[in-house]
Amino acid sequence: DNWLAKEEFLSEEHICDWSTMIVCANETNDREVAELQFGDNNLQGTLPRELLYLETLKTMNLTGNMGLAGSLPSEIGQIASLEILDLSDAKFVGPIPDSFANLRNLRHLDLRNNFLEAGSEYELPGSSVIAGLRELRHLDLSGNLLTHVEINALLRLTRLEYLDISHNTIGNAGNHGYEFGVSAVPSSIGALAQLRVFNVAHNNFGGTIHPNIAKCKRLEELRLNDNGYSGGMPSELGQLKALRVLDLSNNAGLGGSIPSALENLKTLKHLNLKNSGITGSLPKQFGRGMEMETLILDANFLTGSIPRDIFNMRQLRELRLASNFLEGSIPAEVGNATGLLQFTLFENKLEGPLPSEIGNLVNLTSIVFGWNGLNSSLPETLGNLVNLEILILDDNVSCHVGV
């Protein structure tokens, strides 16, 4: 009764005529159900075990039904024809049933944002089961209650293009004695050569980022943030020429400097290394020929000056270099970054005046330059910044508007 779309469901018509949410394979008298498209329809309760009778079903899409709960019925594993299974954004609990190993044709498995837990002490729920689903291209188990993983089991899925196990607590020793800090990027990571998205953020992974990540040459998104990685960034990251997103933020013990090889990532749009213990200076030509939109390097130990080429990235929208040890002045090239919306430099050792060229940044909404050694009068060109909402220059040597 709570369904948002009922249409002719349970009418005397043929099941294939009940609803547009039911797609059948053909138009003959023996029409068979091929797809269930019941996403975001306010379904409630548990999944009926009678689903196993849909022997020709290829797609089961029940995403976004927060009222669905209980354990995943093992009978789903008997629908051997399934190619797409989406049970995301619900309240399913417990492990993935062993019977899912029978879904040999499955290409897309999305179980994100549920309450799935480990099926045994040291494994992702059903990780050995999932490892046998060799046709999988898309696997999303993010936003669950997973604590343990046999990462090598997932590395057997050599056709994977999308892998997301973020927002769990995988790698946590807990009370099981499991080795804390297992790496999600071991030497065998190159087995996933088809990967485009690799997201293990917000877990308890540790260890090092193995250079063999460079073998995943199709990688477009690499998100290892909010873990416990150490050992620095391998220079081989610069070989990932298709990379658009690199997020290593909040790995406080990562350390090391920014490899100059990152300058080769000409398609990179978003780089976030916030709070990752990064030391040394930025590569001199950092930003040259690059097209970044977001550059976040807050809360590290960066020294030296700000490379001029950073400001030649016309698509740059957000630049955050706060809480470092950067020195020197703000270069006049700042005026070239006309797409900037947010510009943060607070808590550094910058000196000298604000260049008048900053007035070219007419799209700026936020400037936070406090807690530096900036001095002299502010340029009158600040008046050009008609979209500016936040201007913070506290605790500099002397800043006042020029006349």
CORTARA-V604798 format. One record per helix or strand. SS is the DSSP state (2 for helix, 1 for strand). FROM is the first residue (numbers start at 1). LEN is the number of residues. If there is no record, write none. Layout:
BEGIN
{{SS	FROM	LEN} {SS	FROM	LEN}}
END
This chain:
BEGIN
{{2	15	3} {1	22	3} {1	33	5} {1	44	2} {2	49	5} {1	59	3} {1	67	5} {2	74	5} {1	84	3} {1	91	4} {2	98	5} {1	108	3} {1	115	2} {1	120	1} {1	123	1} {2	127	4} {1	138	3} {2	151	4} {1	162	3} {2	187	5} {1	197	3} {2	211	5} {1	221	3} {2	235	5} {1	245	3} {2	260	5} {1	270	3} {1	279	3} {1	294	3} {1	301	3} {2	308	5} {1	318	3} {1	327	2} {2	332	5} {1	342	3} {1	349	4} {2	356	5} {1	366	3} {1	373	2} {1	377	2} {2	380	5} {1	390	3} {1	400	2}}
END
